[in-house]
Amino acid sequence: MPSFKDHFSTQSSDYSKYRPDYPQELYDFILSEVNEHKTAWDCGTGNGQAAIVLSQYFEKVFATDPSAEQIKNASPKSNIEYRVASAENSTLPDNSVDLITVAQALHWFDFEKFFAEVKRVSKPDAAIVVWSYELCKVDEEIDKIFMKFYRNILEDYWAPERKYVENAYRDIPFPFTKVKEQVFFMKKQWNLQDFMGYLSTWSAVQKYIKTNGTNPLELVAADFEKIWINPTAVKDVSFPVTVKTGSI
């Protein structure tokens, strides 16, 4: 298996706990693009977040991730087969899947090799759907601290691939037909602990800790606490999700 940039194994259990859920409208949009519902491949599945939902609509779901730790923390289900495998070498048979999904992971892949793998494993008229979610918003004051944390404190700790997420994958080639794009919104209701827990899953936070031996969240925790006022108070958190679909 080729080497890969493992940015998430360290915090895989928190990743499973704090990452937001994709809205049902997103899945309805995906399903409207699929002709058959026999087999799906969720590539870069992480903790299986998307695979679990897809398993409600497909007879079989293959969910792959190069991180054994992420697969270990994935939620089991009888019709999901989890595999430790790279995006570029899925180990799936030729012409075997009706749908390929990639949730917030495409920017880590070798695009040319992955798209070749997609075409190899796809049945005729299969669909590919990729999506990424951008920075969340809470309210004006919290968002200012959030952007200070994201831009100023963590600026040197983000992987270069982060630029693709910031641009909603517009800079990534997408060599398919019947391409469509749509934006949805993930919405969560979080208290301060939930919000800080989500921030702790960021790969840049983990790199900062590894590099400096301290947690960068400590640099903004007091600011967040001051603005949040009551740490147990629940606030609305919204993430835009850009979805792109294509036919193979």
C-alpha positions in Angstrom: 0.0 0.0 0.0 1.4 3.4 -0.9 2.3 5.8 1.9 -0.2 8.5 2.9 -0.4 11.6 5.0 -2.1 10.4 8.2 -3.3 13.5 9.9 -6.2 12.0 11.9 -5.2 8.7 13.6 -4.0 10.5 16.7 -7.5 12.1 17.4 -9.6 9.4 15.7 -11.9 8.8 18.7 -12.5 12.5 19.1 -13.0 12.8 15.3 -15.8 10.3 15.6 -17.4 12.1 18.5 -17.2 15.7 17.4 -17.3 15.9 13.6 -20.7 17.2 12.4 -23.2 15.1 10.6 -24.1 15.7 7.0 -27.8 16.8 6.3 -30.3 14.4 4.9 -30.9 16.8 2.0 -27.3 16.0 0.9 -28.0 12.3 0.8 -31.3 12.8 -1.0 -29.4 14.8 -3.7 -26.8 12.0 -3.9 -29.4 9.3 -4.3 -31.2 11.2 -7.1 -28.0 10.9 -9.1 -27.7 7.1 -8.8 -29.3 4.6 -11.2 -28.7 1.4 -9.2 -28.5 0.9 -5.4 -26.6 -2.4 -5.1 -23.1 -1.4 -4.2 -21.4 1.8 -3.0 -17.8 2.6 -2.2 -17.2 5.3 0.4 -13.6 6.2 -0.1 -11.6 7.9 2.7 -14.5 6.8 5.0 -12.8 7.9 8.3 -15.1 6.8 11.1 -17.7 5.6 8.6 -20.0 8.6 9.0 -21.2 8.7 5.4 -21.0 4.9 5.0 -23.5 4.3 7.8 -26.1 6.5 6.0 -25.4 5.0 2.6 -25.9 1.5 4.1 -29.6 2.4 4.5 -30.0 2.7 0.8 -27.5 0.2 -0.7 -27.3 -3.6 -0.4 -23.6 -3.4 0.1 -21.2 -0.6 1.1 -17.4 -0.9 0.9 -15.8 1.7 3.2 -12.1 2.2 2.8 -9.5 4.3 4.6 -5.7 4.1 4.8 -5.8 4.7 8.6 -6.3 1.5 10.6 -7.1 3.6 13.6 -9.9 5.4 11.9 -11.3 2.0 10.7 -11.0 0.7 14.2 -13.3 3.6 15.5 -15.8 3.2 12.6 -19.4 2.1 13.5 -20.0 -1.5 12.4 -23.1 -2.6 10.4 -23.9 -5.9 8.7 -23.9 -4.6 5.1 -20.8 -2.4 5.5 -17.4 -3.9 4.8 -14.6 -1.8 6.2 -11.2 -2.1 4.6 -7.8 -0.5 5.3 -6.9 0.6 1.8 -5.8 3.7 -0.1 -8.0 5.7 -2.4 -5.6 4.8 -5.3 -5.7 1.1 -4.6 -9.1 0.2 -3.2 -8.7 -3.6 -3.6 -12.3 -3.6 -5.1 -13.1 -5.7 -8.2 -13.4 -4.1 -11.6 -16.9 -2.8 -12.6 -18.3 -3.5 -9.2 -19.9 -0.3 -7.8 -22.8 2.0 -8.6 -21.7 4.9 -6.5 -18.4 6.3 -5.2 -18.5 8.9 -2.4 -15.7 11.0 -0.9 -16.7 13.0 2.1 -14.1 15.7 3.1 -11.2 13.6 1.9 -10.5 14.2 -1.8 -7.9 16.8 -1.1 -5.6 14.2 0.4 -5.7 11.9 -2.7 -3.4 11.6 -5.7 -6.1 12.9 -8.1 -4.9 11.2 -11.3 -4.4 7.8 -9.7 -7.7 8.0 -7.7 -9.8 8.9 -10.8 -8.2 6.0 -12.6 -9.2 3.7 -9.8 -12.8 5.2 -9.8 -13.1 4.4 -13.5 -11.8 0.9 -13.0 -14.2 -0.1 -10.2 -17.3 1.7 -11.6 -20.1 0.0 -13.4 -21.4 1.7 -16.5 -23.3 4.9 -15.6 -22.1 4.8 -12.1 -22.0 8.1 -10.2 -19.2 9.8 -8.2 -20.1 12.4 -5.5 -17.5 14.4 -3.6 -18.0 17.0 -1.0 -16.2 19.3 1.4 -17.4 21.5 4.2 -16.0 24.9 4.8 -15.4 27.0 8.0 -18.3 27.2 10.4 -20.1 30.2 11.6 -21.6 30.9 15.0 -22.0 34.6 15.5 -20.0 37.7 14.7 -17.9 37.9 18.0 -17.2 34.1 18.2 -16.4 34.1 14.5 -13.7 36.7 15.0 -11.9 34.6 17.6 -12.4 31.6 15.4 -10.7 33.2 12.4 -7.9 34.5 14.6 -7.3 30.9 15.7 -7.6 29.5 12.2 -5.6 32.2 10.3 -3.1 33.6 12.8 -2.3 30.9 15.3 -2.6 27.9 13.0 -1.5 29.4 9.7 1.9 27.7 9.6 0.4 24.3 10.7 -2.1 23.6 8.0 -1.1 21.1 5.3 -0.8 22.6 1.8 -3.9 20.5 0.7 -6.1 22.7 3.0 -6.2 25.3 0.2 -8.5 22.9 -1.8 -11.0 22.9 1.1 -10.9 26.7 1.3 -11.8 26.8 -2.4 -14.6 24.3 -2.1 -12.7 21.9 -4.4 -12.9 24.2 -7.4 -9.2 23.8 -8.0 -9.4 20.0 -8.1 -9.8 18.4 -11.6 -13.1 16.5 -12.0 -12.9 14.4 -15.3 -16.5 13.2 -15.5 -19.7 14.1 -17.3 -23.0 15.5 -16.3 -21.3 17.5 -13.5 -23.5 19.2 -11.0 -22.7 21.3 -7.9 -24.9 22.3 -5.0 -24.4 23.8 -1.5 -26.1 22.5 1.6 -25.6 23.4 5.3 -24.7 21.2 8.2 -26.2 22.6 11.4 -25.2 21.7 14.9 -26.3 22.9 18.4 -23.1 22.9 20.5 -22.1 24.1 23.9 -18.6 25.5 24.4 -17.1 22.0 25.2 -18.6 20.6 22.0 -17.2 23.5 20.0 -13.8 23.2 21.5 -13.9 19.5 21.0 -14.5 20.0 17.3 -11.6 22.4 17.0 -9.4 19.8 18.7 -9.9 17.4 15.8 -8.2 19.8 13.3 -5.1 18.3 11.9 -3.3 21.7 12.3 -4.1 21.5 16.1 -2.5 18.1 16.3 0.6 19.3 14.3 0.9 22.4 16.6 0.9 20.1 19.7 3.4 17.8 18.2 5.7 20.6 17.2 5.4 22.8 20.3 4.4 20.5 23.1 1.4 22.8 24.0 -2.2 22.9 22.9 -3.0 26.0 20.8 -6.5 26.0 22.1 -5.2 27.3 25.3 -4.3 30.6 23.5 -8.0 31.3 22.7 -9.9 29.4 25.4 -10.3 32.4 27.6 -11.5 34.5 24.7 -14.1 31.9 23.8 -15.2 31.6 27.4 -15.6 35.3 27.8 -17.8 35.6 24.7 -19.7 32.4 25.2 -20.5 33.6 28.8 -22.3 30.4 29.9 -20.2 27.5 28.7 -23.2 25.1 28.9 -25.3 27.4 26.7 -26.1 25.9 23.3 -25.4 27.9 20.2 -26.3 27.3 16.5 -23.2 26.3 14.4 -23.5 26.2 10.6 -21.1 24.7 8.1 -21.6 25.2 4.3 -21.1 21.9 2.4 -20.3 22.0 -1.3 -21.3 18.9 -3.2 -20.1 17.9 -6.7 -21.5 15.0 -8.7 -20.6 13.4 -12.0 -21.2 10.4 -14.2 -18.5 8.0 -15.1 
